[in-house]
Amino acid sequence: MAVYKITVATGSDLAAGTFNNIFIILVGEHGESEKHQIARHWSHFLPGSVTEFDINVEKDLGELLLVQLNMECYLNFFLDDWFCQYVNVTSPSGQLYQFPFYQWISKPGSVEVPEGKGVIITGSTSPILLRQRKAELEMNRETYKWKVYAEGVPRCIDIEDDGVFKLPPNDQYSLLKEMSFGYNLLSIGFGTMLKGFMFNKDSWHNLEDIKLLSTLRQSQKSGLVSEIWKEDSFFGSQYLNGVNPSLIKKCFKIPENFSVVDEMVASSLGPSTNLETELQNGHIFLADYKILENIPTNTINGKQQYIAAPMCLLWKNPQDQLVPIAIQLSQTPGEHTPVFLPSDSEFDWLLAKIWVRNSEFQVHQIDSHLLRTHLLAEVFSTATTRQLPMGHPLYKLIIPHFRYTLEINVLGRKQLLAPSGHFEKAWVFGDGGIPLLLKRAMEGVTFHNLCLPDNIVSRGMESIPNYLYRDDGMKIWLAVESFVSNIVNYYYYSDVMVKEDPELQAWVAEIFKEGFLQNCSSEVPSSLESIASLIKYLTMVIFTCSAQHAAVNSGQFDMYSWMPNGPTTMKSPPPTAKGATMEAILKTLPDVNTTALGLIFMWTVSNDPLDTRHLGNYPNKYFTEKTPQQAIKEFQDKLTEISKHIKERNKTMDLPYAYLDPSVIENSVSL
Ligand code: FE2
């Protein structure tokens, strides 16, 4: 008789425990054990509990490959889900086998958990493991299906839009996160209602009144933004260190449809230079919002809303500030398309800049934030669950970077994007405009612009000073790349192994098909041929889901809670002549209740609810081998070093840039 010592750990979430009956079967290369019930005791399977017991098996099972966990209802507690963290088994010879799981078991029946060593399928893989992986993926593909969200847009998970509770339990928020998210939302929602902002459909009477609303909540930066928002240097700095730092490009030639000429910008550039010289010197930059042209707009409070498609020319001046020097609000030049300049009247220049900020808000939210982080992360997540079994080392590497992504996206589609959702009530685009804008934005997504180093070079932004998104982002990119490289090089010995890994290739192909819609011009790979290409691909996936999302998500309240710095919508058409007044500006800005809805959104999405996991923090120990565990430790040490450097630098800055401090970046898109 052989005695195996078993340890079973239950998750620590409040709802993780179970009163159901749990059974276990050990499966080894020489056979399997009987089905053993884990003895019922009041302390077994409580949240956070670790239960130890022995089982007797008739013979030594050899190398252990799997454990089967079986849940049966006790007193009809059929809804009593169990979150199992891991099972450890010590064999009669003293060999420790670890079975990391970290999943919910939510219905009666059995699941098989493979031993923790990362396994890539080869010709010599055990038939038992092959069978387990096939069964796991078949079940996942039944549970996680694709559906079309909108034509030309990445596919999403096929869950009915009536609630997140239809999601598989592994993808639902924890109780703690659900409650704190709800609290953040309701607390500011009630605040704006009690003060009467939510019921006021009028225009603001003056800019100062907006502070009555924006100061209901404050962040470290939001108050300062409301003081300096009119300054050209702050306007320009947001292209580098604001919440949409990937739009601006170096300009080598003024676009033909932009009517700006040398004389117009002479007073900005000063007597010692001119536009041509500055173009040649690489000091001129362009923000072009052509993508917004003719997108259908909402009607809010019975008023038609409007959008512009501006171009904004910026100059890196000798003080190393990036400042706007010309704005044209339409892509079509002509008599009714003036070029606005800093030398115009205060209100003309201010209104032109507000229009650009409104355009910036739309492109930031729909293209940079929704499409390039949330929707792509959902594709990566869903493809992973469908194509990579839990025993695959790359599953272990990337699964922490999809935590809660499906829930926030399902919530977003239901509460924000759907007809009568938040966007239709408070933003310029709703159910009509957003799918069209997403489709256009998708045409601009390429593999290279999802990879930070290539993205920076393609926009000519390698050398502009004070570009902290680039500087901090590159440090994180390199840290992720080094971590990924250590993991990949441990499991893959050659390029051939990459090419011949059927599960990896199916994963990449599915992302190309369902996420990038087989668009070859995107240069997103449909297969991977080498270790180097695999490292770059995985780095892109992890960076997109963590750092890139933090860069475009975390500062929304800072930058937009002062509404004139980022109006969600505009309710007068763009000016076709100069002569603006403050009255015209106030008539153009969103109504009081629309502003309040915008503020609620910014507060809720910028404040992490409880239950967050920051970059490199992997409490679920999917890797059981020493080398990957050491790689995680090195990654964490590197991130700590980067964080320390950023914190030190920020102490010296009036407007610190902390969105890419690894200590506040979340591992995944969860908000
Ligand atoms: Fe987000």
Boltz pocket constraint, residues with backbone or C-beta under 6 A from the ligand:
constraints:
  - pocket:
      binder: B
      contacts: [[A, 369], [A, 374], [A, 549], [A, 553], [A, 605], [A, 669], [A, 671]]
      max_distance: 6.0
